Amino acid sequence: MTRFTTTLVSTLALAAGLAAASAPALAQGSGHHGAPAQESKEAIKAGALRIETPWSRATPGGAKVAGGFMSITNTGSEPDRLIGGAMPRAGRFEVHEMKTENGIMTMRPLADGLVIPPGATVTLKPGSYHVMFMDLKEPLKDGETIEGELRFEKAGTVTVRYAVQPIGATTPGGGGASGKESGSKSGGGHHGH
């Protein structure tokens, strides 16, 4: 295989893994019986940034990828940029964008990171901007809280705690296929589709 073909196959496999992890049918049979993880009511502050409700979804056995989601508000007058991070259970951490164009879902790493414009809130959510935990060493379980780090160009490194929601959750409160969704923040012109 050429390097391009290998990269394309790897990217498609990651996208398929994320799609499978968000399938509503899996939400019914996750096999996890713990109580939903508690959302953090306190915003995490890093420089001019405010990070709210970091969360992830439980992963099915054998899954090697998971997504991380949150809202990041820039209260300052200068843009900042989410450039990376870490999570102990993951071999790699990347910042990604997922979107659908012409009926085709694509996912790509944001090599230059994700800009957080001044005065705006950027929401990382399923099907949009998100962080990727790759090469998972063990599954994420519904109800647990996983510590990780986010790295910003200006605000530096900050520790966050991801509340793990059920497989198929679409919101930090665990809403999913039933239509039980809480509102998401948005602002500025920078949000995913």
Secondary structure in CASP SS format (residue, H / E / C, confidence):
PFRMAT SS
TARGET T0000
AUTHOR 0000-0000-0000
METHOD secondary structure of the structure
MODEL  1
M C 1.00
T C 1.00
R H 1.00
F H 1.00
T H 1.00
T H 1.00
T H 1.00
L H 1.00
V H 1.00
S H 1.00
T H 1.00
L H 1.00
A H 1.00
L H 1.00
A H 1.00
A H 1.00
G H 1.00
L H 1.00
A H 1.00
A H 1.00
A H 1.00
S C 1.00
A C 1.00
P H 1.00
A H 1.00
L H 1.00
A H 1.00
Q H 1.00
G C 1.00
S C 1.00
G C 1.00
H C 1.00
H C 1.00
G C 1.00
A C 1.00
P C 1.00
A C 1.00
Q C 1.00
E C 1.00
S C 1.00
K C 1.00
E C 1.00
A C 1.00
I E 1.00
K E 1.00
A E 1.00
G C 1.00
A C 1.00
L E 1.00
R E 1.00
I E 1.00
E E 1.00
T E 1.00
P E 1.00
W E 1.00
S E 1.00
R E 1.00
A C 1.00
T C 1.00
P C 1.00
G C 1.00
G C 1.00
A C 1.00
K C 1.00
V E 1.00
A E 1.00
G E 1.00
G E 1.00
F E 1.00
M E 1.00
S E 1.00
I E 1.00
T E 1.00
N E 1.00
T C 1.00
G C 1.00
S C 1.00
E C 1.00
P C 1.00
D E 1.00
R E 1.00
L E 1.00
I E 1.00
G E 1.00
G E 1.00
A E 1.00
M C 1.00
P C 1.00
R C 1.00
A E 1.00
G E 1.00
R E 1.00
F E 1.00
E E 1.00
V E 1.00
H E 1.00
E E 1.00
M E 1.00
K E 1.00
T E 1.00
E E 1.00
N C 1.00
G C 1.00
I E 1.00
M E 1.00
T E 1.00
M E 1.00
R E 1.00
P E 1.00
L C 1.00
A C 1.00
D C 1.00
G C 1.00
L E 1.00
V E 1.00
I E 1.00
P C 1.00
P C 1.00
G C 1.00
A C 1.00
T E 1.00
V E 1.00
T E 1.00
L E 1.00
K C 1.00
P C 1.00
G C 1.00
S C 1.00
Y E 1.00
H E 1.00
V E 1.00
M E 1.00
F E 1.00
M E 1.00
D E 1.00
L E 1.00
K C 1.00
E C 1.00
P C 1.00
L C 1.00
K C 1.00
D C 1.00
G C 1.00
E C 1.00
T E 1.00
I E 1.00
E E 1.00
G E 1.00
E E 1.00
L E 1.00
R E 1.00
F E 1.00
E C 1.00
K C 1.00
A C 1.00
G E 1.00
T E 1.00
V E 1.00
T E 1.00
V E 1.00
R E 1.00
Y E 1.00
A E 1.00
V E 1.00
Q E 1.00
P C 1.00
I C 1.00
G C 1.00
A C 1.00
T C 1.00
T C 1.00
P C 1.00
G C 1.00
G C 1.00
G C 1.00
G C 1.00
A C 1.00
S C 1.00
G C 1.00
K C 1.00
E C 1.00
S C 1.00
G C 1.00
S C 1.00
K C 1.00
S C 1.00
G C 1.00
G C 1.00
G C 1.00
H C 1.00
H C 1.00
G C 1.00
H C 1.00
END
